[in-house]
Amino acid sequence: MAYDKFTVLKSTAVPMPIENVDTDQIIPARFLKATERKGFGDNLFRDWRFNADNTPKKDFVLNNPIYSGKILVGGKNFGSGSSREHAAWAIYDYGFRCVVSSFFADIFKNNSLNIGILPVQISPGFLDKILRAIEADPHAELEVSLPEQKITILASGEFEPFEINSYKKHNLMNGYDDIDYLQSMKEDIRVFAAKSIY
């Protein structure tokens, strides 16, 4: 399933500096019945966003209208816990295209890359700078450049590079998942197969 191409994202950000956010908090297990990627955003951080009577919790950041954007800035060890890919689906379906943290759980990181979310891992010091910039101005913008592999606080110009696997980078920039990538190589595969027949 193809998704939006990711090249340069300039956006305000939602700060959620909570450490050890696990996949059951991102999308509780009772919402995992669907097999398509649609609709999971409604239940992103469900137990943190809503009371038992489905009224929004006023003190949770996603319910605070002052914060918005396509970038979620999390705390250390984001996406730990079970390997459910639905956690990445929920984040994408809600509208986030990038998650920033000082450390990601590997499985969550790979699930995100597979569906078009860019996980940007930065140093704890630069993460703190980003959070302080958003605290000072909720409308502060970040720029995430995948071609240059860097994230910038636009107000100050401060930036930090980040690492990404070259294959995943190629896929993100083209809006490919693994199947799309193989399909993009159909002609090369056909030519190779033809040469291999004796």
Sequence and secondary structure as in RCSB ss.txt:
>XXXX:A:sequence
MAYDKFTVLKSTAVPMPIENVDTDQIIPARFLKATERKGFGDNLFRDWRFNADNTPKKDFVLNNPIYSGKILVGG
KNFGSGSSREHAAWAIYDYGFRCVVSSFFADIFKNNSLNIGILPVQISPGFLDKILRAIEADPHAELEVSLPEQK
ITILASGEFEPFEINSYKKHNLMNGYDDIDYLQSMKEDIRVFAAKSIY
>XXXX:A:secstr
      SEEEEEEEEE  TT BHHHHS GGG    SSSSGGGGTTHHHHB TTS B TTSGGG TT  SSEEEE 
SSBTBSS  THHHHHHHHHT  EEEES B HHHHHHHHHHT EEEE  HHHHHHHHHHHHH TT EEEEETTTTE
EEETTTTEEEE    HHHHHHHHHT  HHHHHHHTHHHHHHHHHHH  
